[in-house]
Amino acid sequence: QVQVVESGGGLVQPGGSLRLSCAASGSIFSLNLMGWYRQAPGKQRELVATITNGLSTNYTDSVKGRFTISRENNKNIVYLQTNNLKAEDTAVYYCSVRTVGVPSYVYWGQGTQVTVSS
């Protein structure tokens, strides 16, 4: 009964920008951690950025200064503003929602493709 849907991916030239969005719906606890992960062909899924209800953020080193994560808590919506995109950023980007509590549950979206190429 929980759905996580991403959107906003596409084809962009190096140096360009995209704004990814994610909307979570269903029976989701109000206190949760939302974030973005990505997976390139032949590579493992990696953390990109996370954001708490208190708007504390965390980024992987490779995107610091270029990507910005934000959220709307009451709607369980999270965004990822990606600037100065590089070819190395090409991947399927996944949105995640982790509930805070015991036990903790993680929900995933279907992913949105980001391709950076000239």
C-alpha positions as CSV (number, residue, x, y, z in Angstrom):
1,Q,0.0,0.0,0.0
2,V,3.0,2.3,-0.1
3,Q,4.0,3.8,-3.4
4,V,7.1,5.7,-4.3
5,V,7.3,7.4,-7.7
6,E,10.2,9.3,-9.3
7,S,10.1,11.7,-12.2
8,G,12.3,14.3,-13.9
9,G,15.0,12.2,-15.5
10,G,16.1,12.7,-19.1
11,L,19.0,13.4,-21.5
12,V,21.2,16.3,-20.6
13,Q,24.5,17.7,-22.0
14,P,27.5,17.9,-19.7
15,G,27.2,21.0,-17.5
16,G,23.4,20.9,-17.6
17,S,20.9,20.5,-14.9
18,L,17.9,18.4,-14.0
19,R,15.4,18.5,-11.1
20,L,14.3,15.1,-10.0
21,S,11.2,14.7,-7.9
22,C,9.8,11.8,-5.8
23,A,6.4,11.4,-4.2
24,A,5.6,8.8,-1.6
25,S,2.1,7.9,-0.7
26,G,0.2,5.4,1.4
27,S,0.7,4.2,4.9
28,I,4.0,5.9,5.7
29,F,5.0,7.0,9.2
30,S,5.4,10.7,9.4
31,L,8.9,10.5,10.7
32,N,11.1,9.2,8.0
33,L,14.4,9.5,6.1
34,M,14.1,10.2,2.4
35,G,16.9,10.0,-0.1
36,W,18.2,9.3,-3.5
37,Y,20.4,6.5,-4.7
38,R,21.7,5.7,-8.2
39,Q,23.0,2.7,-10.1
40,A,25.0,2.7,-13.3
41,P,25.3,-0.3,-15.6
42,G,27.7,-2.9,-14.1
43,K,28.0,-1.0,-10.8
44,Q,26.4,-1.4,-7.4
45,R,23.7,1.0,-6.2
46,E,25.2,3.9,-4.3
47,L,23.9,6.5,-1.9
48,V,23.6,10.0,-3.5
49,A,21.9,12.1,-0.8
50,T,19.6,11.9,2.2
51,I,17.4,14.3,4.1
52,T,15.7,14.0,7.5
53,N,12.4,15.5,8.7
54,G,14.6,18.2,10.4
55,L,16.1,19.0,7.0
56,S,19.5,17.7,7.8
57,T,21.2,16.6,4.7
58,N,24.0,14.2,3.7
59,Y,25.7,13.9,0.3
60,T,28.2,11.5,-1.2
61,D,31.5,13.3,-1.9
62,S,31.2,13.1,-5.7
63,V,28.1,15.3,-5.8
64,K,28.8,17.8,-3.0
65,G,28.5,21.3,-4.3
66,R,26.6,20.2,-7.4
67,F,23.4,18.5,-6.1
68,T,20.9,19.7,-3.6
69,I,18.3,17.6,-1.9
70,S,15.1,19.1,-0.4
71,R,11.8,17.9,0.9
72,E,8.2,18.7,1.8
73,N,7.6,16.8,5.0
74,N,3.8,16.8,5.1
75,K,3.5,15.5,1.6
76,N,6.5,13.1,1.7
77,I,7.9,14.7,-1.4
78,V,11.6,14.9,-2.0
79,Y,13.6,16.7,-4.8
80,L,17.1,16.4,-6.1
81,Q,18.4,19.4,-8.0
82,T,21.3,18.3,-10.1
83,N,23.7,21.0,-11.4
84,N,26.8,20.8,-13.5
85,L,26.1,17.3,-14.5
86,K,28.9,15.1,-15.7
87,A,29.0,11.9,-17.8
88,E,29.8,10.0,-14.6
89,D,26.4,11.0,-13.2
90,T,24.7,8.8,-15.8
91,A,22.6,6.3,-13.9
92,V,19.2,5.2,-12.9
93,Y,18.2,7.3,-9.9
94,Y,16.0,5.8,-7.2
95,C,14.1,7.4,-4.5
96,S,13.9,5.8,-1.1
97,V,11.8,6.3,2.1
98,R,12.9,4.8,5.4
99,T,10.6,4.8,8.4
100,V,12.0,5.7,11.7
101,G,11.2,3.2,14.4
102,V,11.5,-0.4,15.4
103,P,11.2,-2.1,13.1
104,S,12.3,0.2,10.3
105,Y,11.1,-0.3,6.7
106,V,12.5,0.9,3.4
107,Y,10.5,1.6,0.3
108,W,11.8,2.2,-3.2
109,G,10.6,3.8,-6.4
110,Q,11.0,2.3,-9.9
111,G,13.8,4.7,-10.8
112,T,14.2,7.5,-13.3
113,Q,17.0,7.5,-16.0
114,V,19.5,10.3,-16.0
115,T,21.8,10.4,-19.1
116,V,24.5,13.0,-19.4
117,S,26.0,13.0,-22.9
118,S,27.1,15.4,-25.6
